[in-house]
Amino acid sequence: MQFTTSFIAFCVAAVVSGSALPAKRANAVTDVQVLNFALTLEHLENTFYAQGLAKHSAADFQNAKLPSWVRGRFEQIMKHESTHVSFLETALGERNYVQPCKYNFGDNSVKDFVDFSGMVETVGTSAYTGAAQLIDDKDYLTAAASILATEARQTAWVNSAVRGGAPWSTSFETPLGVNQIYTIASSVITSCPSGNAKLLPPLTAFPALTLPANTMPGKNVKLAYKPAKGAKTDGEKYVAFISGLTTVFVPLPKSGRVTIPKELYGVVFAMVTNNGTVADDSTTLAGPAYLNFGFGSDGKAEAFAI
Ligand SMILES: *[C@@H]1O[C@H](CO)[C@@H](O)[C@H](O)[C@H]1NC(C)=O
């Protein structure tokens, strides 16, 4: 039976790389907190597209050598995001809900805008994938799945039709936890209304992890991060590369240099951990950082067109 064979193959691969299926939920996050967390991300996306499209004109898109239909599609994505905002606000109804934060997206060119769009859609998809286990109400779960699929289509469109890369990464989307998502989102959030925090699950942003712009599978690169105050920095450290449902651990020597595993491709999230088999909130020292390794239809590494 094919399913059994491939499932066993997956389990073996997961054990080899020290990964497992996502851990079962072990917290008491409420649906209202999860919806407010989703609304936090939708506000970020909605503001990004509204500000970005106001800033980058049709002529700018043309100068960036993009076909004229690209900007119109981005306008459609912007409408999806604003619809997601009002949909979640309606779902929260009479309850208090989070307001937009202030952001610095740093998109000074159409290329930056396209890059950030690809990232934010992928991270949004990972957020909904990871948050599924936190939702109790089946109607909310269906609504979240419906948004998830749209975000995934948007990711696929940006990465393939616009950037000339692959629409997908591996056989599985990467589920990320709320603190992992919040860590990535924090890199563009400058301040939030003071009333937001009490409506959200308790959140921690881990220290930012940065890798050089030319990071590629097989390359030896130097990582940079500032450990959190009071973090235990002695002892073994590892870089956990999370891709789909698989995590690959590489020891991180004192030099801070690691060779990126050759087998990685597509979107990969990198974290520094103090454990060589477990990459979760309790073992994280920095990250996740978002990495996107382009690959052609032959599976070989390839640069993006934009
Ligand atoms: C990693 O975590 C596992 C599970 O908690 C534990 O058994 C193991 O000893 C830890 N390894 C290290 C190097 O801390």
The ligand as a Gaussian input file, in Angstrom:
#p B3LYP/6-31G(d) Opt

LIG

0 1
 C       17.180000      17.770000      24.529000
 O       15.874000      17.619000      25.030000
 C       15.540000      16.263000      25.280000
 C       14.045000      16.241000      25.614000
 O       13.742000      17.138000      26.640000
 C       16.418000      15.726000      26.390000
 O       16.104000      14.377000      26.618000
 C       17.870000      15.864000      25.945000
 O       18.716000      15.479000      27.005000
 C       18.183000      17.296000      25.553000
 N       19.519000      17.338000      24.987000
 C       20.384000      18.304000      25.290000
 C       21.704000      18.262000      24.604000
 O       20.124000      19.184000      26.098000

